[in-house]
Amino acid sequence: MLEILHPAHPALKNIITRKEANRDKITEAVAEIIKQVKQVGDSALCRYTAQFDKVHINPSQLEVQPEEIKDAYDKVDEHFLSALSLALRNITKYHEKQLRTSWFEPEPDGTMLGQLLRPLERVGIYVPGGTAAYPSSVLMNALPAKVAGVKEIIMVTPPDSQGQINPHTLVAAAEAGVTKIFRVGGAQAIASMAVGTTTIEKVDKITGPGNIYVTLAKQQVYGLVDIDMLAGPSEVLIVADREADPAYIAADMLSQAEHDVMSSAVLITESRSLAEAVRYELTTQLSDLPRHEVARKSLANFGVIVVTDSLDEAMVLANRFAPEHLELMVNNPHRLLGQVVNAGAVFLGAYSPEPVGDYLAGPNHILPTGGTARFFSPLNVDSFIKKTSVISFSRHALEQTGPAVIKLAQVEGLDAHARAVKIRLFGKEGSIS
């Protein structure tokens, strides 16, 4: 079912650089959606909701009302509430460790430099919905914003065929401190938060993963608002030694493959016998998987097993992939941790499967994909904080450094810059020459 390849095989390039089909056409469609939302606002949101979600609503029905959230609590069980509570505590605790404070540092010459840290005022989070429920995505988006001190957290999510939002999603939003919830999804939801409508206020930043329409909409509105990243299909890369359990590896590969036909599951190992055993396990475990068709297509298109000569060579290849999720399923994972350069999240050892990170370990599961872990970081508290530089000079400090400022300004041909310093040091007459 899955090919077993050598590290130099050219087919690996296609797996590393996955591309969505019809991207140009989708880009054009998204641009038109954004244009319509900008021009006619709420009525465009309702029209696109009818077109894409097959739900007919009017602008007054876009916002989820408090009684709907209250009813949602009656529709979820205690086991869900308990699991949600555990996830909320762990995720909050982890992100609280990322908090930093403003700082100011005076120098003996009278200079004081510093940095003000302030939370964004209003952010928008996108949570996939419709036929599925992703309460974990609610927590991962909202909790770091809440920890950062964001006052308004607006959530958009597509409704189901009855125009409702899944109760588990609503309860998660309430528990995470989301301020307002709107039943709208897709590119139109992103556009509404970027440009603002009568019902949905413009935000400062948009976060959260979605389909290709959502991703391209975020790309096109960047600059009107900030965004977290351009998330693509999910991926896992597992580096395993000959002692790893093939059943564990296959289960973890399938946990990503069942997401989407564009998802990628990759195993890199030093052992040909392990590679064969994992391939057999994948076939066995696929047979009773409810989403077996999706997982099968994902593995066929973007799954692969690579056999290297050593674990060190495996790590070089893993860093080339720069995967969203990197599992080190080896006897001594800490030895390899120092070799990790590019990865969204790293899972150490046989008992750290990727799904624990998806739900409640604590670190954020909104991670860079498609090789962007080379330069992007997971969603975190800093994602919701802006930094302002603070500069204070005394006359003595300006006397000491002013001549250097004047010289650099003159070299750049910016005489007014030089004069702004000269006039303070030598007076109005002295600033002319």
N, C-alpha and C positions, 0 to 999 in steps of 0.2 A: 504493500500500500504506500509506504513512505520510502523515498529514495535514500540510500546511504551513500554519501558523497565524500570525496577528498576535499580538503580545505581550498585547493586551487580550482575547483570545478567552476566553470563560468555560470552555471545555473544559480549559484549563491547570490550573484549580483541582483537578480530579479526579486529574490526574497528580501534582501536588504532594502531595496528601493521599490517598495510596493506603490503602485499608482492606481487611483480610482479611474474607471472608464468614464468617458463623456465629461471630463472635468471642465472643458471649455464651455460646453452647452450649459452645464449647471451654473458656471460662473455668470453667464449672461442671464439666466433665469433668476438667480439670486439678486443681481443688480436691479432687475425690474421690480422684484418684490420690495427691495429697500426703497426704491423710488416711489412706489405706490404708497407705502406706509408713511413716507415723509410727506407726501402730498395730501393724502386723505385720512391718515391716522387710523382711528378705531374702526371705521367702516372697512378699511382694507384688511385689518386683522380678522374681522368677522367673515369677510369674503374668502380669505385664504383658509380659515378654519373650516369653512363649509367645503371648500375645494379639496383640501388635503386630508382633513380628519373626518369629513362627512358629518360634521356637527353644525347645526344652525343655531347661532346665538346672536344676541344684539349687544351693543357696547355695555349696557348695564349689567350683563351677565359675565363679563370678562373676569371680574374680580371674585375670588372665592370669599364667601361670607363667613363670619364667625360661627354661625349655627352649623355650617357644613363641617367645620373643623371639630366642633363639639360632637356631632354625629359620628365622625370618623373614629373617635375614641371608643365608641360603642361597638365598632365593627372589627376591632383588632383584639387579639387575645393577650393574656397576661404574659405568656412566654415571649411574644414579640416585644412587649413593653420592657420586659426584663433584659432581653438581648440588646434592645435599643439603648437602654440606660447604661449598660456596660460599655457599649461602643462609644456613647456620648462622653462618658467619663474618661476613657482611654484616649480618645482623640483630643479632647480638651486639654488633658494633662500633658500630652506630647507637645501640642502647639503652644502651650503656656511657656514651655522651656525656650521657645524661639523669641520670646518678647525681649525687646531692647528698649532703652530709655534715651532721651535726649542727653547730650553731653556738651560741656563747655570747659575749655582749658586755657586758663590765663598764663601768660609768659612774663618774665621779669621786665621785659622792655615795654610793657603796657599793651601788648597785643592780646586779644582774646579771640579764639576761634572755637566754633562749636557746630552742633547740628541739632535742629529741631525735628522730632519725629511726631507726625500727626496721622491719625487714621483717615482714610477716605470717608466722605460723609454718606454717600449712597452707592451701593453696589448692586448689580444684578446677577443672579445665579441661574444658570440653565440646567434643568434636570430632565432627562429623557422620560417619556411617559407613554401615553396611549394604551397599548395592550400590555405593557410591562410596568413594573413598579421598582423604583430604585431609591429606597429610603437611605441607603448608604451614601449615595451621591449627594443627597440633601445635607447630610452631616459633614461630608468632606468639603463641600463648598461653603456652607454657612458658618461652621464652628471656627475656622481660622479667622474669618472676618469678624465674628463676634469677639474672639480673644483680642484681636487687634484694636477693637473699640469702635468699629463701624456702627453708626447709629441706625441706618436704614438698610435692610437687606430685602431686596425684592426678588421673588422667585417666579419664574415662568416655567410651565410644563404643559405638554399637550394633553388634552382631555381624551377619555375613552369614547367609544361609539355612542354612549349615552350622554356625553358632555360632562362626565364626572371625572374627578381626580381620585386616584387610588387612595383609600383611607390610610394605608401604611405610609405613603408619601406625605399626606397631610399631617399625620401625627408627628412624623419625623421633623417636618418643618416647624410645627408648633414648639416641639421640645428644643429645637436648635436655635430658636429665637428669630425666625424669619418674620419680617414686618408685614409684608403683603404678598399674596399669592395670586397669580393670574393664569387662567386656563387658555394658554396659547403656546404653540410650539413652532419649531422650524425656523427658517430664515426670517419670517415675519416677527417672531418673538424677539430675536436678536435686534432687528431693526427698530422695534418699538422702544427698547431700552436705550438704544444708541441715539435716537433722534427725539424721543418723547412723543406721547400722544395725549389727548385729553384725559385718558384714564390711567395710562402708565407713564410715570415720570422718568425723565432722562437720568441715567446713572453716570457714575464716574468710571466704572470698570465693569466688564462682563467676564464671568468665569464659568467653567463647566463644559464637559464634553457633549458632543451630539453627533448626528450623522454628517455627511459631506455638505449638505445644505447649511447646516448650522456652522460648520467649520469655515466654509467659504464666506458666510455672512459675517462672522467675526473678523475674518481677514479684511473684508471690504469696509467695515465700520471702524477699524483701528485708526486712530487719529482723531475721530470724533470722541471716542472713549478709549480707555486702555482695555487690553484683554490679557488673559493669563497666558495662553499658548494656543497653537493650532493643533489640536489633538486629532490623531488618526485612529485607525483600527488597533485593537489591543494586541499585545505580543508578550511572549515569554521565551526566554532563552535559558536553558539549563546546561550547566557544566557539571559533568558527572564522572567519577572515577569508576574503576572496575568493581568496586564493592557496593555501589549504589543499588537500591532496590528498583528493578524495572517497573514494578507495579506502581510504585510511588511516582516515578517519572512520567509514565503514561497518563496517570490520573491528572497530574499537573498540566501536562500538555493539552489534554482534553478540556481542562477547566478554562483555558483560553480559547481553544478552537471552537467551543460552543457559543461564544459571543457573537460571531459574525463570520460570513464566508471570506471576509478580508483579513481576519485575524491570523496571526502567525505564531506557530509553536516550533521551536528549534531545540534540538539536543546536540551538544558537542561533547564527545567523550573520547578517551584514549583507548577504549576497549571495543573491539569489533563484536565480541560475544555479547556485551551489554547492549550494543546497538541492535543486534538481531533480536534479543529478548524484549527490548522495548517495542520494537516494531510488532512483534507477536502480541504483546500486551495491549497495544493500541487497537488492534483488530478485535481482540476479545472484549475489551471494555466498551468499545463503540457499539457493540451489538444491542446492549440494553439501555443505551443513553437516549432519553427522550428527544434531545435535539441532535440526534445522530446524523441527520442529513446535512445540517449546517456544519457540524464538526468535521464530517467527512470531506465536504467541499473545501473547508478551510485548510485541512491537512494536505489535500491533494494540490491545492494552489500555492500555499505559502508555508507548508510544513516541510521539515527536512531533518535528517540526522547526519552529522558530520563526524568522521573518525579522524582524529589527529594523532601525531606521534607522541604527544605529551600533554599534560595539563597546562604547562606554560604556553604551549602553542594554542591550546584551547582558549586561554585568556586573551591572547593577542587577537584572535578571531572574534571573541565576545566583545571586545572594545571596539572593533570595526563595526559590529552590528549596533552598538550603543542602545541596548534594548530597554524597553519600558520596565520590564520585570526581569531581573537576573537571579536565578537560583544557583547557589553553589552547593550541589548535592555531592559532597566529597567528604572523606574521612576527617580532614582537618580544614574546614572552610576558612578559618581565620588566617591561615597561611596565604590563601589566595586573595583575601579581601584587600590586601595592600596593592594588588595588581589591578584592581578595578579602577578604571579611569572614566568610563562612560556608561552610566546606567541610571535609570530613574529611581529604582529601589532594589536593594540587594537582600536576598533571603538566604540565611546561613543554615546549612545542615538539613538532615532528612525530616526533621519535625517542624520546619518553618515553611509550609506550603504557601504559595502565593495568595490563596483566598483569605488567609488570616489578615493579610495586609489590605485586602479589598474591604474588609468589614470592620475589624475592631482592634487590631494591634495598636493603633495610635497614629503612625505616620499617614500622610495623605495619600489617597489612591488616585488622585488626579495628577498624572505623571506624563512626562514628555514621551512621545512615540515617534516611530518612523526615523530613528537615528538622531532626533533632536536633543537627546540626552547629552550630546556633545556640547550643547550651549544653553539648554533650558534646565530649570530645576523643578521639582515637584511644587504644587500649590502650597503656600505656607503663609505664615503671619505677615512676613515682609511684602507679600503680594498685595496686601491691603493697607500698606503704610506708605506715605510719601515723606521724603526727607528734604529739609530746607537748610541750606548752609547759613551760618551766622559768622559775621566778620566784624571785629571791633579793633580799631587802631588808636593809640594815643598819639599826641604830636611827636613825642620822642620816637615812637616806633616808625612813624611816617618819615621822620628825618633820617632814620637809619636805612630804610628800604626805598624811599622815594626816588633817589637818583637811578636805581636799577629799573624802577617802573618807567621813569621818563625815557631811559635809554631804549628799553624794549618797545615802548610806544613809538618812538621816533624811527626805529628800524622798520616798523610796520607801516610807517607813514600816517599814523593817527595822531596828528598834532593836538587835537582837542583832548585826547586822552592824557597826553603829557602835560598840557596846560592845567587840567583838573588837579594834578599833583603840585605843579609849580606854584599855582596861585596860593596854595596853602603854606608852602615853604618859603616863598620869596615875595609874596604880595602880588597885587594886580600888575604893577609895572614889571616886576621880575618875571612874570609868567609869559610875557610876550616873546622874549628872545629864546 
